[in-house]
Amino acid sequence: MTFKGLNLLDMETEDQYRKKASVYRTSPEYGKMISLYPVLQTTIKDCKGENLVA
């Protein structure tokens, strides 16, 4: 069995991850999660702008 165009070892680019994160942060699910967990919201704000990946 051969899967054309399917390479499970390929990683997405940083730009692709940033786009996914941007879409997720504007989703209703994200808003609901943030409203349910205020500590999470504070932690996200505290980490904003940090360079977490070397």
N, C-alpha and C positions, 0 to 999 in steps of 0.2 A: 504494500500500500504506500503510495507516494502523495505527499501534501505539497503542492506547488505554492510557492510564495509564503509558506509558513515556516518561520524560523523563530523558535521560542527563546533562543539565546540573545536575540537582538534587544537592546535596551532602547528606550525612548530617549530623545534628547532633553536637555534641561528646559529648552523652550516648550517642548510638548508637555512636560510636567507642570510648568508655570501656567500654561493655558488651561490645563485640567484643574489646577488649584483655583484659578480665577473663576472658572465656571462653577466649581463646587461652592466657593465662598458666597456666591450670589444665589444659591439654591434654597428653596424653602426648607429642605431637610437640615441644612447648615444653620439657618436662622432658628429653627426649632431646637436644635441641639444646644446652641449657644444660650438660648433663653432658659433651657432646663438646667444648665450647669454654669452658674455665674463664675465659679472659680476658673473654669476653662476660658471664659471670655477674658478675665483679668490676665491669665497666663499668656494668652495669645497676644494681648495688647503689650504686655511686658517684653515679649520676644520680637515684636514687630521691628523690622530693620536690622535685626541681628544677622550676622553671617554664620549660619549654623552648619554649613557644608564647607569643608576645606577645599 
